[in-house]
Amino acid sequence: MAPTTLANAFSKDSTETAIIIPGSPALTISYQKLSADVKAFQQQLANAGIQAQAAVSIALPNTYEFIVAFIAASWQRAIAAPLNSAYKQSEFEFYIDDLSSAIALVPKGAFAQDAAAVRAARRYNAAIAECYYNGSEVVLDIKEEGKLAGKSAPLLSAQPEDVALVLHTSGTTGRPKAVPLTHRNLLRTMKNIQATYELSQKDRTMLVMPLFHVHGLLAGFLAPLASGGSVVVPLKFSASEFWKHFTEHKANWYTAVPTIHQILLKNPIPSPRPDIRFIRSCSSPLSPKTFHELEKALGAPVLEAYAMTEASHQMTSNPLPHVGSRKPGSVGLGQGVEIKILDEAGKEVPQGKEAEICIIGENVTKGYLNNPSANASSFTKNGFFRTGDQGLIDAEGYVFITGRIKELINKGGEKISPIELDNVIAQHPAVSEAVSFAIEDEMYGQDVGLAIVVKEGQTLNAAELKTWLTDRVARFKLPKKVCYHPIKLQALQHDLTTRRSSSPISCTWYHA
């Protein structure tokens, strides 16, 4: 019988390797061991009072603890809510409050350090638990019971329509939107990815993307497990360690954002060159130049894909060489979804004409949580999801993205809401007005540019502003360049009618 939830998405009895955690020595986990550890952790969650559809905030880095906690939460019918462990307290507070999280999972030692996630969870009365692997199982160490005090729950069995995962995506209004993804959504994407790349138990991938991103979680982790293959999971991406782990553990493919591909190209390629079946690129545009350099340097086909959180990740991909052509500059063909190019009225435009890329499929969320206005604007009357990307489909069915309709900054795959950033910067006592927007960047594709008007009689330099922002937003949101505008920003915004583009600004830039 075909799997219907994450509880039966992968083998529970196989002694084959599922996960490798690099180290001295490396930790090798079989499917059998993974299943046993997940089941034990699920029991700990039940004992702590985690009921069906309770939100479990996971503020852990890429570790075995994260993997076990995420899968166990889904088995218990809870909602896994992975968070960037580098967030600041205010950012943790938003996400924990938005989902009314029942519990926040943090690394060992975080409680004693009164870490940002701990303080945020305490403010909203979420239980706080440290997670760590003790050599035999992953431990759920409750430090504060919060709203779970005195509660317990039975072991539950996941259902296909249960929300298994909630991720937030930056919105043009500044408030991140909560994207609920069901077991059915996730399994469909896992099946699509497995089919696109013909993944099997012979494949082993090197995970370089964070597991709190849909890219890393679905394409880099869950799809490989569903195929019976294995995943090498380092704590984080390291250019100096990547090829060592890749060759030592015999990986044969990886998926990453273009920025990581570029970083790897700037570092020595091992000799002899590893045998790579394919390289996947996703989450931001891959330039044809990097595409060709990567294929030449690594001797493997590069397959660019297109994905969104709302689609449980993958929507399109260039095919494997024996299946079809790879078109540099194109994000490929639809993979398990129907794609149409629709105008503002929701009508399909003629083939080759540009309009909004829209999709429909079993992997697509049914709508944002508690956000009727976003749902009304994001879905057509016949159920197609509006991606916010402008594009076209050529005569062979390949999708080309030609622009961005929604005002987001795409920094190496990290989607940054300029409105959110503007609102934070405007709180600085010396700032009268602020506007952030995308600027071109060789490494990240786009980076953050910022124009500000300083209040009369006040002074503020780029370094001071960056230091102030460091305590308030995640590092990837910090501006690369700041300009001080001598006029009111209404005039600046008028000049930047597409203000999130890389339009030139007539003022002096300062590196932040």
N, C-alpha and C positions, 0 to 999 in steps of 0.2 A: 504494500500500500504506500502511496506517495506521502511524504511527510507533510504535515499540516501546521505544525508549530515548531518553535525552536527546541521544544522538548523531545522531538523525534527527528530533528534535522540532520543529525549525524550519528554515526555508529557509537553505541555505548559499550560494546563488548570487545571491540577490536584491540589487539595488542600493538597495532601499528602506531608509529609516532604521530601525534597530533600537533604538539607544540614543543619548540626548543627555545629556552631562555639562555642566551649566551652568557658565559661567565667562566670562572675557573674553580670547579668544573662547571660545564653547562648543565642546565636542568632539562632533562628530556621527559616529556609527559606523554603517555599513551592515551588513546581514546578511552580506554577502560579506566585509567586513573583519573582523567579529566571528568568523566561521568560521575565517578565516586566522589570526587571533591566537590563537584557542583551539587550533588544530592545532599551531601553533608552540610554545605553552606546554606542550601535552601531550608534545611531543617533549622539551622540557626536563625535565619530570617523569620521563619514561622514562630519559633520560640520567642523572638523579640516582638512579635505582634504585627508583622507585615501581612496585611490582608490583600485581597484582590484589588488591583488598580491603585494601590498605595504607591506614591512616587518615592523612588530610591535614588537620591542624588549621589553620584559616584565621582568623587574628587580625587581620583587616583591616576598616576601616570601609566604608561604602557608596561604593565606588569602581569604576572600570573594572577595576582590578587584581583586586578581589574577584570580579567577574563572570567574568572570563577564567579565574581560578584555579579557581573552583567548577566551571564547565562542563568545563574540561580534566581535572580530577580524575575527574569522572564518565565522560568519554570513555575514560580510561585504566583503567577498571574499579576505580578506587580509591574509597575512602569519604571524601566531603567532610564535614568536621566544623567548621562555622562557629562561631566564638566571639565573644562580646562583647569588643571591643577595649579596653573600659574595666574589664575584670576585674582583680582583684588577683592577686598571684603565687600565693597558695594556691588560688584558684579555677581559674586556668589549670592548676595542677599536678593538680588533681583530674581535669579533663577530659582532659588529655594522658595521664595515667597510666591512666585508665579505659579508653581505647581503644588504649593502647600505640601512640600516634601515631608514625608513621615520620618525619614532618617537620612543622615549624610554620612557617607563612608569616606574616611580619610586615611592617609598612610600612618604607619606606626611612628609614634613620637610627635605627631601633629597636635595632639591634645595638650601635652605638657608644654609645647611651644606656643600654645594659644594661637594657632595658625588662622589665617583669614577665613578659611572655610568653617573652622570651628566657631569663630565669633559670629559668623553669618548664620549658621545653623542654630546657635543658642538664641539669637535675637528672635527667630521665628519658632522657637520651641520644638525644633526637630530633634530627634534623637541623634546622638553623635557616637559613632563607632569607628575604632581603628581596625584596619584589616592588614593581616600579615600572614605569610606562609611560614609555618614552624618546622618545615621539613617533612611533615606527614600530611597536613591538611591546611586549608586556609581558615584562619581564625577570625571570627567576628567578636571583637572586644568592645562591648558597650561601655562607654564612658559616662554618658548622660542619657537617661531614658526619655526625657522631654515628653512629648505628647503620647509616647508609647508606654508610659509608666503603667505597670500592672496589667498590660495586655499580652495576649498570646493568640496564635492562629493555627489552624490545622494545616497540614500539607495540602496544597492545591494543585490542580492540573490545568495547564494553560489551554485556552481555547483559540481557534483561528482568528476570531474577530476581536480578541483582547488587544488593547494597546500595549505593545511590548517595549516601545522605545519612544521617547520624546526628545527631540533636538530643537534648539532655537535657531532661527535664521534671521539675519539682520533685515529690518524692514525700512522702507523709505520714510516712514513716519518717525523713525528713531527708536520705537519700541520693538525689540525683537519679538518675532512671532513664534509661537509654540507649534511644532509640527508633530502630530501624533502618527505613529506608524504601527500598524498591527502586525501580528505574526504572519498573516496572509500577505501583507505588503512586503515584508522582509523576505519571506521564502520565495516569493515570485522574483524579486531582484536577484537573490542568490542563484536561482535556477537560470535566470537570464544570463548572468555573468558566467556561470559554469558553461552554458551552451556557447556563448560568444567565443570563449578562449579554449574550449574543449578541455577544461580542467579535469584531472583525474587523480587517483591515488599516487601516480608517479610524479606529480608536481609538488614542488616545495617553494614557497614564496618568502621573500625577505620583507618584513613589514617595516616601512619607514614612515608611514603616516600615523598621526595620533589616533588612538581609538575613540576619542571623544568627537571625532569627525566621522561623518557618514562614509567618506571615502575609505578611510582606514578600517572602519568597523565592518563594512559590507564587502568591499572589493578586496581588501587586504587581509581580512580575517574570516568572516563567516562563510563567504562563498568557497574559499579553499577548503574549509572544514567540511562543508556539505558535500564536496566532491571526493572526500576521503584522503585528501592530500594533507600537507603539513605546513606550518607557519613558523618562521624564525622571528622571535619577538624581542628585540633589544629594547632597553629602557627608553632610548630616544635615537633619532637619526644622528649619526656621526660620520662625516665624510672620511675621516681617517680610519674608522673601524668597519665601514660598510663592506668593502671587498674582502676583508679578513673573515668576517662572519659569513658572507655570501659564499665564499669558496670552501671554508672550513666545514660548513654545514650543508654544502651541496644544494644550494638554492638554484632554481632554474628560471625564475621570472620575478619581476617586482612591478609595483604600480606606485606612481608618485606624481607630484605637481611639477610643472616645468622648472621651477626654481631649483628643486633637488636634482633634476637631470643636469642642469647647468653647473651646479656645484660639483657633481661627480665628474663632469667633463674637464673641470679645472684641476682635478686630482689625478695622480698616476693610475692608469688602468693596469691591473695585474697581468703578469706574463708568466705562464701562458694565459691567454684570455679565457675566462670562464665560459662554459657552454650554456648560453642563455636562449631559451625557447622563444620568448618575446618580452618586450618592455611596454608597459601601459602608461599612458600619460593622461591626466584628467584634472579637473577642478579649475583650471584657467587655461587660456589659449597657448598652444605650443607653436612657436614660430617655425616656418619651414626650414630656416637656417639651423635651429637646434635639432629638428627632426633629422636632417641629413647628417649632421655632425655626430649625433648619437648612434645612428645606424652604422656609420663608417667606423666609429671608435669601438663599438661593442659587437659588431657583426651579427646583430639581431634585429628582427623587424620591430619597428616602433608603431604602436597602435594607439592613436589618439581617441579618447572617448569624451562624452558629454554627460554631465550628471547634475542632479540637484537633490537637496535634502528632501524636498516634497515628493520626489519620485523614488524615495528609498535608495538614492544614488543613481545608478546607470540608466540612461535613456538611449544613447546611441554609441556606436563604436566603429572604428575601421576594423575590417575583418582580418583574420589570419591570412597569410599569403596564399595558401592553397584554396582558400574560400573565395577571395575576391581581391580587388585592388585596394591599396592604401593611398589615399589622396592627401598629401601634405596641405594643411590649411583647412581641411574638412574634418568635422568631428564624426564622420562616418554615417552608417546606416542605422535605422531604428532597430533596437534590440528588445523584442518582446513588448513593444509599445506601438501605438499608432501615432504618427506625427503628421500634423497639418500646419500649413502656414496660413494664418487667419488675420483678417483685417480687424479694425476696432469694433465692427458690428458682428464679428464672429463668423464672417463669410470667408470661405477658402479663396485665395488669390490664384491666378494662373501660375503654372509651373515656371520656375525661374524668377518670379517676382518676389521682392522683399516685403515681409510683414512680420508679425509676431509668431515665433515658434510655439506651438501648442501641442500638448500630448494628452493621451488617455491610455490607461492600462491598469492592470490589477496591482501593480506596485505603487501607484500614485495615491497619496493621502486623500481622504475624503474631505478634508478641510482643516483649517487651523483651529486651535482650541480657543473658545471664548472670544472669537474675533469675526463677527458676522460681516462687518464692512470689508475686511480683507478677503473673506470667502466670496462675497458678492462681486468683487473686482477681479478676483484671481481665477474664477471658473466661468466658462461660457454656459449658455443655457442647456447645451447638449453634453455638458460634463467634461469638456476639455480644459486642462489646466494651462493657464497663460504663464509661460516661463519668464516673461519680461525681457527676453532676448529677441533681437531682430535678426532675421536670417532668411535663407531661401533653400530650396531643394532643387538639385540639378536633375538632368534628364535620367541619370542612373540611380536616383533616389538618395544621393549623398547630401547631408545637411551641412550648410555653411553658415556660421554665425557672423553677422556683419556689424552688429552694434548692440548696445545695451539700452533698453527702454527705461528700466528702473534705475534709480540713481544710487548705485552702490559702488564702492571702491573694491576692486578685486586684487588684493595684494598676495600674489603667489598662492591663490586658492582660499585665502582668508577673506571673507566678505565683511566689509566694514561699512556701517551705516554712517554717512556724513552728518545726518541730522543728529544722531545720538552724540557724535563727537562735538558738534557745534554746541549742543546743550551743556555738555560738561565744561568746555572751554569758557563759555559765557559766564560761568560761575566764578572765574578768577576775578579778584577784586580790582585788577588793573585793566581788565578787558571791557571795552564798550560793546564791540560787536565782533563776531567771528564767523568765518565760513570755510569749511574744509571741502576738498575735492580731490579727484584723482590726478596724479601727474605721471608721466611716462617714466618707467624705470627699467633699466637693462636686465637686472636680476629678477625682479618680482613681476614684471609686466606693468603693474601700476603700484604706486606708493601714495602716501598721504601728503598732500600739499595743504597749507593753511594760510589764510589771509586774516589779519586782525586789525582792528582799530583800537588803539590804546587810549584810555580815558585821559582827558586833559589834566596835566600836572603829574601824571604817573609815568613810570618807566618800566619796561619789561623787555628783556632780551630773549632770544630763542632758547638759550640754555636754561634760563630760569623757568621759562614756560614748560619745557620738557621735563625738568625736575619736578615741577608741581604736578604735571600730568601723570608722571610715573606712579604716583601713589593712588591714582584714580582710574586708570584704564590699563588693560593688558598691554604688554610691550609692543605687540604687533600693530597696535592702533596709534602709536606715537607718530607725529608728523616727521617727515624727512626734511622738509623745507618749510620755512615760515617767511611770510612777507608782511611788512607793516604798511598798511594802506593809509594814505593821508586824507582820504575822503570817506564819506559814509559808505557802508557796504552795499546799500541799495544800488549805488552806481556800479559797483564791482559786479554784483549779481546780474545787473542788466547786461553788462558786457559778456558775462558767462551764461548765456541762455541755456547752454548745456553745461552747467557749471561743474559737473562731475567729470567732464572730459579734460583733455590735456591742453586746453586753450591757454595761450600765453597771457601772462598778467604783467601789466606795465608797472612794476615796482621792483625794488631790489630784494633778491632772495637771500635768506640766511639759512645755512645748514643747521638743523636742530640736532 
